[in-house]
């Protein structure tokens, strides 16, 4: 596992001498469309107003899970045995000095497109998704903390991939915990799970719809992992996730769906998010 200022590795993997490659074998569009249309029906019924729809994409690469862990660049990285590797850019919650922080992430665009940042920030669909997830996470934090406020809204970060850079928008939300929060760490996390950014709103009903639309367990994908040292907590959402299955490697990805979503655009985003953020050489 690797976090800012923390690393527990006792090994170093030799990387392939040939250039890195990752070949995608996306699911059939009609199969994606079936799940998308199920979600749209529920959205129009008013049973959800934001839902994170995800599917696995079979991939081929010349790197092992260990090599992918070592070659990737991300704020939060996790290698779990020979089962999966995760290189996540997304914090779940951080706690320090009796304050809890979360950084919901919604909205991405190819950084090479003309006026990419302006286009992303002015996109009405991306704006609605981001407002919704920020509101959801504010409400989630209010179940465990007080004086909730948004300290940064829709700031833009760049992530480099093997195919180029993408831009993404995040916000920072903060609240105040009681003095003895350490004794309640399990209850705090349980109250906040699952992460709003990978489920939706309202959370309980949306999770039920996700189970119908995806029709397969997510397993460890979109769970959380972290470090608690008795005084502070760092945790991350398990996205940007490659899993070893009996049929080879799969990359799990997805995106937020609203009533304004276009099925072709969402299908493209699902595939676009299948990438490895390589370290800069």
NORJORA-V740240 format. One record per backbone hydrogen bond with DSSP energy under -1.0 kcal/mol. CO is the residue of the C=O (numbers start at 0). NH is the residue of the N-H. Records with the same first field share a line. If there is no record, write none. Layout:
CO=NH ; NH
//
This chain:
0=7
1=76
2=5
5=2
22=59
27=31
28=32
29=33
30=34
31=35
32=36
33=37
34=38
35=39
36=40
37=41
38=42
39=43
40=44
41=46
49=200
50=256
52=254
54=252
56=250
57=24
59=22
63=67
64=68
65=69
66=70
67=71
70=278
75=87
76=1
77=85
79=82 ; 83
82=243
83=79
84=241
85=77
87=75
89=236
93=100
94=232
95=98
97=176
98=95
99=174
100=93
101=172
103=170
106=168
108=166
109=112
112=115
114=118
115=119
116=120
117=121
122=126
123=127
124=128
125=129
126=130
127=131
128=132
129=133
130=134
131=135
132=136
133=137
134=138
135=139
136=140
137=141
139=142
140=143 ; 144
145=175
148=173
151=171
154=169
156=167
158=165
160=163
163=160
164=110
165=158
166=108
167=156
168=105
169=154
171=150 ; 151
172=101
173=148
174=99
175=145
177=180
179=182
180=183
181=184
183=187
184=188
185=189
186=190
187=191
188=192
195=198
198=51
200=48 ; 49
201=205
202=206
203=207
204=208
205=209
206=210
207=211
208=212
209=213
210=214
217=220
219=222
222=237
224=235
226=233
231=228
232=94
233=226
234=91
235=224
236=238
237=221
239=86
240=251
241=84
242=249
244=247
247=244
248=58
249=242
250=56
252=54
254=52
256=50
257=260
261=265
262=266
263=267
264=268
265=269
266=270
267=271
268=272
270=273
272=274
275=277
276=72
//
